[in-house]
Amino acid sequence: MLTAIVMITAATDRIPETAQAIADIDGVSEVYSVAGGVDLIAIVRVREFNDIAETISNRLNKVDGVIDTDTHVAFRAFSKHDLEATFSVGLE
């Protein structure tokens, strides 16, 4: 499973609608409304590297209200929780 963290600048008058539309995209596991330099942070989890481009470039970036994105691809997860087991349920 590949993970990308997407920092999203959104139109301020459309943040809830934009967040929901992003959350509805296949491959997007979570969307957070945040304080700071961006408006939303989306967690994208996909099986193939090419799916990152498909999910972010061809879908997420085209959501009404998205102004700009900054994508970070995760190399390794460090956690007390077994994240791989959590997100692989039903994918056998």
C-alpha positions as CSV (number, residue, x, y, z in Angstrom):
1,M,0.0,0.0,0.0
2,L,1.3,3.4,-1.0
3,T,0.5,6.5,1.0
4,A,0.5,10.2,-0.1
5,I,-0.3,13.2,2.0
6,V,-1.8,16.0,0.1
7,M,-1.9,19.5,1.4
8,I,-4.8,21.4,-0.2
9,T,-5.5,25.1,-0.6
10,A,-9.2,25.5,-1.1
11,A,-11.7,28.3,-1.8
12,T,-12.6,29.4,1.7
13,D,-16.3,29.6,0.9
14,R,-16.3,26.0,-0.3
15,I,-14.2,24.1,2.2
16,P,-16.9,21.7,3.6
17,E,-18.2,20.9,0.1
18,T,-14.7,20.5,-1.3
19,A,-13.6,18.3,1.6
20,Q,-16.6,16.0,1.1
21,A,-16.1,15.8,-2.7
22,I,-12.4,14.8,-2.1
23,A,-13.4,12.3,0.6
24,D,-15.7,10.6,-2.0
25,I,-12.8,9.9,-4.4
26,D,-11.7,6.3,-4.5
27,G,-8.3,6.0,-2.9
28,V,-8.8,8.9,-0.5
29,S,-9.0,7.4,3.0
30,E,-9.3,10.6,5.0
31,V,-9.7,14.4,4.6
32,Y,-9.0,16.8,7.5
33,S,-9.9,20.4,7.8
34,V,-6.9,22.1,9.4
35,A,-5.4,25.3,10.7
36,G,-2.2,26.6,9.3
37,G,-0.8,27.2,5.8
38,V,-3.3,25.0,4.0
39,D,-7.1,24.4,4.4
40,L,-7.3,20.6,4.0
41,I,-5.1,17.6,4.2
42,A,-6.0,14.4,2.4
43,I,-4.5,11.0,3.0
44,V,-4.4,8.9,-0.2
45,R,-3.8,5.2,0.0
46,V,-3.4,3.2,-3.2
47,R,-1.9,-0.1,-4.4
48,E,0.1,1.1,-7.4
49,F,2.4,4.1,-7.9
50,N,0.5,5.1,-11.0
51,D,-2.7,5.2,-9.0
52,I,-1.3,8.2,-7.0
53,A,-1.1,10.3,-10.2
54,E,-4.5,9.1,-11.3
55,T,-6.1,9.9,-7.9
56,I,-4.5,13.2,-7.3
57,S,-3.8,14.7,-10.8
58,N,-6.9,13.4,-12.6
59,R,-9.5,13.5,-9.8
60,L,-8.5,15.5,-6.7
61,N,-7.0,18.4,-8.5
62,K,-10.2,18.8,-10.6
63,V,-12.6,19.0,-7.6
64,D,-14.5,22.3,-7.6
65,G,-12.9,24.5,-4.9
66,V,-9.4,23.1,-5.0
67,I,-7.0,25.9,-5.7
68,D,-3.6,24.3,-5.2
69,T,-2.1,21.0,-3.9
70,D,1.3,20.0,-2.5
71,T,1.8,16.2,-2.5
72,H,4.2,14.3,-0.3
73,V,4.7,10.5,-1.0
74,A,5.4,8.6,2.2
75,F,8.4,6.2,2.2
76,R,7.9,4.5,5.5
77,A,5.4,4.6,8.4
78,F,6.5,4.7,12.0
79,S,3.7,3.9,14.4
80,K,2.7,2.1,17.5
81,H,-0.3,0.7,15.5
82,D,-0.1,-1.9,12.8
83,L,-1.3,0.3,10.0
84,E,-0.7,-2.2,7.2
85,A,-3.0,-4.7,8.9
86,T,-5.6,-2.1,9.6
87,F,-5.8,-0.9,5.9
88,S,-5.4,-4.3,4.3
89,V,-8.6,-5.9,5.8
90,G,-10.7,-7.4,3.0
91,L,-8.0,-6.9,0.3
92,E,-6.7,-10.5,0.2
